[in-house]
Amino acid sequence: MKKTALYDKHVASAAKIVPFAGYEMPVSYAGIIEEHNCVRNAVGVFDVSHMGEFIVKGTQALDLIQKVTSNDASKLEIGEVQYSCLPNDKGGIVDDLLVYRLPEDNCSAGERAYMLVVNASNIEKDWNWINSHNNFEAKLTDISGKTSLLAIQGPKAVAALQSLTEIDLHGMKYYTFAKGKFAGIDNVLVSATGYTGAGGFEVYVDDKDAEKLWDAVFAAGKEYGIQPIGLGARDTLRLEMGFCLYGNDIDDATSPIEAGLGWITKLKKGDFVGREFCVNHKENGSDRKLVGFVVNDKRPARHGYPVLDADGNNIGIVTSGSTSPSLGYPVGLAYVKTAFSALDTAIFIDVRGKAIEAKVTALPFLKK
């Protein structure tokens, strides 16, 4: 098992450590509900250094990214970030990812530079997939093994962090980033992104600076009630917002269209891997759709539970489910036959042999 550069910090904070994506990662510290509420109401810190980062650079760097991703990266200006996915050639998704358009300070004439941030469990798969389509003048560098990443999330994140940098965090727009000195560390990338819906930042540094960053963030955030947050609360936070988790809600057999990711699938940008499948699903519809649902019971639905109609026929499967700490009742995501995907449709979840009533509802579950 691999360890992030902050592993010793987690142990010192009495974290419960579990295997995740090949790493020993903290799943909780004080408890999932307390950590969840800390992020929603104050500010919390996740170590997500297990994520993968690839640099793509060259005169045809954009051409490669346009070929392998579903969104239109040509729209990105320097300092902007884009959510996208890597479609495969069979109608599924290799991975979802973030695309950063980097400054061109170290580029030669005509070159562009990007950073792709991918899921930890897919680093090798994504690396091989992207390289297999690199018939362009583009150079790829995998910096995952030397990069640490903190996600500092919550409504008090700006107040907690601003003293650490001259970057104007308050003025930073959602899905943009800046590079500069942060906590006395040079060349830090600070991004107004995250996976919680609570606002905040993601901060990238070299592994050698990770502990210094961790200590500075907690010292600056002490008066704001800052806490370390584990992967357990990360999951409940993203579910409340209806954000997909790779391996649960999307995978190699789910198309972007049926997963509700049509908004990041830009068919007019030109050819890209998997485009014909996406066109077919957009024009002719798909057999199933990913929907949000609310359970009319105290028992939460879990990943893999069957979804039934009123007659007990199987119409789908739950991909994610939990009791929402913010709302106080169970919510979830499921693929259902398209005929059952309309809002307010009654469906039933097979919870250990008992059919529990639920209702298809709009996402996100937690309204801002």
C-alpha positions in Angstrom: 0.0 0.0 0.0 1.2 3.5 -0.8 1.1 6.4 1.6 0.7 10.1 0.9 3.3 12.5 2.2 0.8 13.4 5.0 0.3 9.9 6.3 2.1 10.7 9.6 -0.2 13.7 10.1 -3.2 11.5 9.8 -1.9 8.9 12.3 -1.0 11.7 14.7 -4.6 13.0 14.4 -6.0 9.6 15.4 -7.5 9.0 12.0 -9.1 5.7 11.1 -7.0 4.5 8.2 -8.4 2.2 5.4 -7.1 1.0 2.1 -8.4 3.1 -0.8 -7.2 3.1 -4.4 -4.0 1.5 -3.5 -3.3 4.0 -0.6 -3.7 4.0 3.1 -6.1 6.8 3.5 -8.0 8.4 6.4 -11.8 7.5 6.3 -12.6 9.5 9.5 -11.2 11.3 12.5 -13.9 12.6 14.8 -16.7 10.8 13.0 -18.4 11.2 9.6 -21.4 13.2 10.7 -19.3 15.7 12.7 -16.8 16.1 9.9 -19.6 16.4 7.3 -21.2 19.2 9.3 -17.9 20.9 9.8 -17.5 21.3 6.1 -21.0 22.4 5.5 -20.9 25.0 8.3 -17.2 26.0 8.8 -14.1 24.6 7.1 -12.5 21.2 6.8 -9.3 19.8 5.2 -9.1 16.7 3.1 -5.8 15.0 2.0 -6.6 14.0 -1.6 -2.9 13.6 -2.6 -3.8 10.1 -4.0 -5.3 11.8 -7.0 -3.4 11.8 -10.3 -1.9 14.7 -12.2 -0.7 14.7 -15.8 1.0 17.6 -17.5 0.2 17.9 -21.3 2.4 20.3 -23.2 3.2 21.1 -26.8 2.0 22.7 -30.0 -0.7 20.1 -30.3 -1.5 19.6 -26.6 -5.0 21.0 -27.2 -5.6 18.6 -30.1 -4.8 15.6 -27.9 -7.1 16.8 -25.1 -9.9 17.5 -27.6 -9.5 14.0 -29.0 -9.8 12.2 -25.7 -12.2 14.4 -23.6 -15.9 15.1 -24.1 -15.9 18.7 -23.2 -14.6 21.6 -25.3 -11.2 22.5 -23.9 -10.7 25.1 -26.7 -13.0 27.4 -24.6 -10.4 27.4 -21.7 -8.4 30.6 -21.1 -5.2 30.5 -19.0 -6.3 30.2 -15.3 -9.5 28.4 -16.0 -10.6 24.8 -15.1 -13.1 22.5 -16.8 -14.9 19.4 -15.7 -14.8 16.7 -18.4 -14.6 13.0 -19.0 -12.7 10.5 -21.0 -15.2 8.6 -23.2 -14.2 5.1 -24.4 -14.8 3.8 -27.8 -17.7 1.6 -26.7 -20.0 4.2 -25.2 -18.7 4.2 -21.6 -16.4 6.4 -19.5 -12.7 5.7 -18.9 -12.7 8.4 -16.1 -14.0 11.8 -15.2 -11.4 14.5 -14.7 -10.5 18.2 -14.4 -8.7 20.0 -17.2 -6.5 23.0 -16.2 -5.1 25.4 -18.8 -1.8 26.4 -17.3 0.3 29.5 -17.8 2.7 29.4 -20.7 5.7 30.8 -18.9 7.9 27.8 -19.6 6.5 27.0 -23.1 8.2 27.6 -26.4 6.5 29.5 -29.2 3.2 28.0 -30.2 3.1 25.6 -27.3 0.3 25.3 -24.7 0.3 23.6 -21.3 -2.5 21.8 -19.4 -2.9 19.7 -16.3 -5.3 16.8 -16.1 -6.4 15.7 -12.7 -7.7 12.2 -12.6 -9.1 9.7 -10.1 -6.6 7.8 -8.0 -7.8 4.3 -8.9 -7.5 5.1 -12.6 -4.1 6.8 -12.8 -2.4 3.9 -14.7 -5.5 3.2 -16.9 -5.9 6.9 -17.8 -2.2 7.3 -18.5 -2.2 4.4 -20.9 -5.5 5.4 -22.5 -4.4 9.0 -23.2 -1.0 7.9 -24.5 -2.6 5.4 -26.8 -4.3 8.3 -28.6 -1.3 10.6 -28.6 -0.6 10.9 -32.3 0.1 14.6 -31.9 3.0 16.9 -31.0 2.2 16.6 -27.3 4.4 15.5 -24.4 2.8 14.0 -21.3 4.4 14.0 -17.9 3.0 12.1 -14.9 3.6 14.2 -11.8 1.2 12.2 -9.6 4.0 10.6 -7.5 5.5 13.9 -6.4 2.4 16.1 -6.0 0.3 16.6 -2.8 -3.2 18.0 -2.9 -5.3 19.5 0.0 -9.0 20.2 -0.5 -9.9 23.0 2.0 -13.7 23.2 1.8 -16.4 25.1 3.5 -18.0 28.6 3.8 -15.2 29.8 6.0 -12.4 28.7 3.7 -11.6 32.1 2.4 -11.4 33.7 5.8 -9.3 30.8 7.1 -6.8 30.9 4.2 -6.5 34.5 3.1 -3.8 35.4 5.6 -1.5 32.7 4.0 -1.3 34.3 0.5 -1.5 37.5 -1.5 -3.7 35.7 -4.0 -7.1 37.3 -3.9 -9.1 34.3 -2.7 -12.3 36.2 -2.2 -12.3 37.4 -5.8 -11.4 34.0 -7.3 -14.3 32.7 -9.4 -15.5 29.2 -9.3 -13.5 26.9 -11.6 -10.5 29.2 -11.9 -7.1 29.1 -10.4 -4.0 31.1 -9.6 -0.3 30.3 -8.9 1.7 32.1 -6.3 3.2 32.0 -2.8 1.1 30.3 -0.3 2.1 29.6 3.4 5.6 30.7 2.5 5.8 28.1 -0.3 6.6 29.3 -3.8 4.8 28.3 -7.0 1.6 26.9 -5.3 -1.4 26.3 -7.5 -4.7 27.3 -5.7 -7.9 26.3 -7.4 -11.5 27.4 -6.6 -12.8 23.8 -7.1 -13.9 21.0 -4.9 -16.1 18.0 -4.5 -18.4 19.1 -1.7 -20.6 21.9 -2.9 -19.6 23.9 0.2 -17.2 26.2 -1.6 -13.4 26.4 -0.9 -10.2 25.6 -2.6 -7.9 22.8 -3.8 -4.2 23.5 -3.2 -1.4 21.7 -5.1 2.2 21.5 -3.8 5.3 19.4 -4.1 5.4 16.4 -1.7 8.3 18.0 0.1 6.2 21.0 1.1 3.0 19.0 2.1 3.6 18.9 5.9 4.5 22.6 6.0 1.3 23.4 4.1 -0.8 21.2 6.4 0.6 22.9 9.5 0.1 26.4 8.2 -3.5 25.7 7.1 -4.5 24.3 10.5 -2.8 27.2 12.3 -4.5 29.8 10.2 -7.9 28.0 10.4 -7.9 27.3 14.1 -10.1 30.3 15.0 -12.6 29.2 12.3 -13.1 25.7 13.7 -11.0 23.9 11.1 -10.9 20.1 11.3 -9.3 17.3 9.3 -11.9 15.4 7.2 -11.8 11.9 5.9 -13.1 10.1 2.9 -16.3 9.1 4.6 -17.6 12.6 4.9 -16.3 13.4 1.4 -18.7 10.7 0.1 -21.8 12.0 2.0 -20.9 15.6 1.0 -20.7 14.8 -2.7 -23.8 12.7 -2.7 -25.9 15.5 -1.3 -24.9 17.5 -4.3 -25.6 14.7 -6.7 -21.9 14.5 -7.9 -21.0 11.2 -9.6 -18.3 8.9 -8.1 -16.3 6.9 -10.5 -16.7 3.2 -9.9 -20.2 3.7 -8.4 -22.2 6.0 -10.6 -20.1 6.1 -13.7 -17.7 3.5 -15.2 -16.5 1.9 -18.4 -20.1 0.7 -19.1 -22.0 4.0 -18.5 -22.4 6.6 -21.2 -22.0 10.4 -20.4 -25.5 10.9 -21.7 -27.3 8.4 -19.5 -25.2 9.5 -16.5 -26.6 13.1 -16.9 -23.3 14.4 -18.2 -24.6 15.7 -21.5 -23.6 19.2 -20.3 -20.0 18.2 -20.5 -20.4 16.4 -23.8 -19.9 18.9 -26.6 -20.9 17.1 -29.9 -20.3 20.3 -32.0 -16.7 20.6 -31.1 -15.6 18.0 -33.7 -14.5 14.4 -33.5 -13.5 12.8 -30.3 -13.3 9.3 -29.0 -16.8 7.8 -28.4 -18.6 10.7 -30.2 -20.8 8.4 -32.3 -22.2 6.7 -29.2 -22.9 10.0 -27.6 -24.7 11.3 -30.7 -26.8 8.1 -30.8 -27.8 8.5 -27.1 -28.6 12.2 -27.5 -30.6 11.7 -30.7 -32.4 8.4 -30.0 -32.4 8.4 -26.2 -30.9 5.8 -23.8 -32.6 2.8 -22.3 -31.8 4.0 -18.8 -30.9 7.2 -16.9 -29.2 8.1 -13.7 -31.7 9.7 -11.3 -31.7 11.0 -7.8 -34.2 9.6 -5.3 -35.4 10.1 -1.8 -36.3 7.1 0.4 -39.6 7.2 2.3 -38.0 5.3 5.2 -35.3 5.6 7.7 -33.3 2.8 6.1 -30.8 4.0 3.5 -30.4 2.4 0.1 -26.9 1.1 -0.6 -24.8 0.6 -3.7 -26.0 -2.5 -5.6 -29.5 -2.6 -4.2 -32.1 -3.5 -6.9 -34.7 -0.9 -7.9 -38.3 -2.2 -8.5 -41.5 -0.9 -9.9 -44.9 -1.2 -8.1 -45.3 -4.8 -9.4 -41.9 -5.9 -8.1 -40.2 -6.0 -11.5 -36.6 -5.0 -11.6 -36.1 -1.7 -13.3 -32.7 -0.6 -12.2 -29.9 -0.6 -9.6 -28.7 1.8 -6.8 -25.3 3.2 -7.5 -24.9 5.4 -4.4 -27.0 5.8 -1.2 -26.7 7.1 2.3 -28.6 9.1 4.9 -27.9 12.8 4.3 -26.5 14.3 7.4 -27.7 17.8 6.3 -31.2 16.7 5.5 -31.7 13.9 8.0 -33.2 11.4 5.6 -31.9 8.8 3.0 -31.0 9.9 -0.5 -29.4 8.1 -3.4 -28.5 7.8 -7.1 -29.7 4.9 -9.3 -29.9 3.9 -12.9 -33.5 3.2 -13.9 -35.3 2.4 -17.1 -36.0 5.7 -18.8 -39.8 5.2 -18.4 -39.3 5.6 -14.7 -36.9 8.6 -14.7 -39.4 11.4 -14.6 -39.5 13.6 -11.4 -41.8 12.4 -8.7 -42.1 8.9 -10.2 -42.6 6.3 -7.4 -40.0 3.6 -7.3 -39.1 0.9 -4.8 -35.8 -0.1 -3.4 -35.2 -3.7 -2.5 -33.6 -3.3 1.0 -32.7 -6.8 2.1 -35.8 -8.4 0.7 -38.2 -5.7 1.6 -39.5 -3.2 -1.0 -39.1 0.4 0.4 -40.9 3.2 -1.4 -38.9 6.0 -2.8 -39.4 8.9 -5.2 -37.4 10.3 -8.1 -36.3 13.8 -7.2 -34.3 16.7 -8.7 -30.6 17.1 -8.1 -28.9 18.4 -6.1 -30.6 17.0 -3.0 -29.2 19.9 -0.9 -30.4 23.2 -2.4 -28.2 26.2 -1.9 
